[in-house]
Amino acid sequence: MKSHFTGYDRPSFFAVKAFFLAFILISAQDCASQVFVLSNGEVETCAGVFVDAGNSEDGTGNPYPDENFTYTICPDTPGDAVSVAFVAFGLQTNPNGNNSDYLSIFDGPDSNAPSMGSYTGNSLQGLPVTATINNPTGCLTFVFQDNGPANELSPGWEANI
């Protein structure tokens, strides 16, 4: 069966591909990705990279400091839910769990929200964490507890939002 289109009537593969790439680039401009460094505070965003406090916004990484932080990430669009995928995760562990460092995650806008767990070592490596349907804010709160000593060999984390 012969096609009804001639080579001049239908768009080329490259024209269609260029259109979709332009659409994706224009759509991505609505939500600029940036680096969010753990601190005490809150942020609203639709995308980015969430890193431990040993990093800087320019990508320089150092061991995380011996400090405690509470950080909340909320969606910038009401009704959306934050999802964080840990591409790297390594916190200091110790046979005595009281001497390990922990990242606790809460399903809501503060640490009074339901707990989603406390994590140490490499237990979040490669895992996503998403606000649940029971969380109308769509926020996730992260509480980092450093139990010393210095973190020379613990890389911390990097997560895609």
Disulfide bonds with the S-S distance in Angstrom:
Cys31-Cys46 1.36
Cys74-Cys139 2.04
